[in-house]
């Protein structure tokens, strides 16, 4: 009987702690809404108008989203140097740009920076 009571008390304490922890995490996530960066999309590269497709150009891009998410997601501010270290060199020997769409709460922001520049993302 004592053992069952001890297990019951332990279970109640564990469940109580879990509820408080989840409420605290929810409150924290609600505090962050609108105040932290969330990368929606990001690509690095450029367009080639010499070898057109049906649209009249060829794209030379790599997916920069995972790299920028790792650096910026969940922060209020971040800086990234635009270059091949982000996701490789999608078009060797040619100039490239970084295109980023990120959100701060309900607002979508867009940034375009040329190779070697520093892109600064921020959520007020």
Secondary structure, 3 states (H helix, E strand, C coil): CHHHHHHHHHHHHHHHHHHHHHHHHHHHHHHHCCCCCEEEEEEEEEEECCCCCCCCCEEEEEECHHHHHHHHCCCCEEEEECCCCCCCCCCCCCCCEEEEEEEECCEEEEEEEECCCEEEEECC
